[in-house]
Amino acid sequence: MTTTSKSKSGPIGLAVIGTGGFGRGMAERIAGSQKLSLISCYDVSQDSCKQVAEQFGCRAASSIDEVLNDDSVEGVVIVTPNFAHRENTLDAAAAGKHVFVDKPIANEIEDAYAMIDACRNAGVTLAVGHNFRRYGSHRKLKELVDAGVAGTIVGAEGNFSHAGGMGLTPNLWRYYPEKAPALPLIQLGVHCADTMQCALGPIAEVSSFMAHRAIPGENVDVTASVLRFESGVVGYLGSNYATPSIYYVNIHGTAASLYSSWGAPVRIVWARGKGEEVVEGVCVDERTEELEEFGDCIRTGAKPEVTGEVGLLNLAVVRAALKSAQEGRPVKLKELLAR
């Protein structure tokens, strides 16, 4: 049973662990929410930590223990490198703190299971930050699929890519395959995997190719994966870390094709020459929405939309793709998820 904070009133006290660029953005949204209160922050870079604390009016903690021993902190928002997620989460759960961890849930399947188990055993919430599914266009995409607008779904395709890898240097963790395996897929393409699974159900099998083409270091910078969903739908997922930005999730059916991206309405192209139209989704600040939902879960004991188990399924797509590329064969997710 999840521990709640029903006895408390007022904003939910949160701390941010990891104050890099994305962590700073999360701190900003917590500080700007009437439902949440930013109590403290921590980062191994004390300069970064102090800058965020000064900017958003919270305490700069000198250690994670200082954060976890603070009774006014009800939950932690973990925005550290992927490989630190397990340790950070297990420490937080042991301290009785609710946990929001940014995607991916972890680098390894066994780490994700350990995080899920630790939070369940401690009776605290575990939420995973897959914010892209919350874009207005993606909410509308799922709504249209659920309403049968596309007819029988035949295929899906997604790609999330940008040139972030071109500036990697050896002092950055994404430079190293052991710290960021399948680099563009685990950092970028995993968003498309989550959005696709949200709209179309679980992915059952992955066949993938990966290569290193342009970025510094030894990590891969381009991946291409064929997906087979449990429903029988077949899809494609691409990602790279070296080109101008690309982002889309498209779903194709017998009645219509649905084209979605961020910051744009969904474009419906009707079958048999019946033309096309655009439909708007409801736009929100998706990071504020997921953080406030996390706060609501702390108060009520409800489950977040993206649980640890959902985060695990998205990670399993990445790990299956990596295993497929390494072994030259399709990989079923159940091979990796068996305990």
Summary of the structure (lengths in Angstrom):
residues: 339
radius of gyration: 20.1
end to end distance: 22.3
largest distance: 63.5
contacts: 1237
relative contact order: 0.16
helix: 40%
strand: 25%
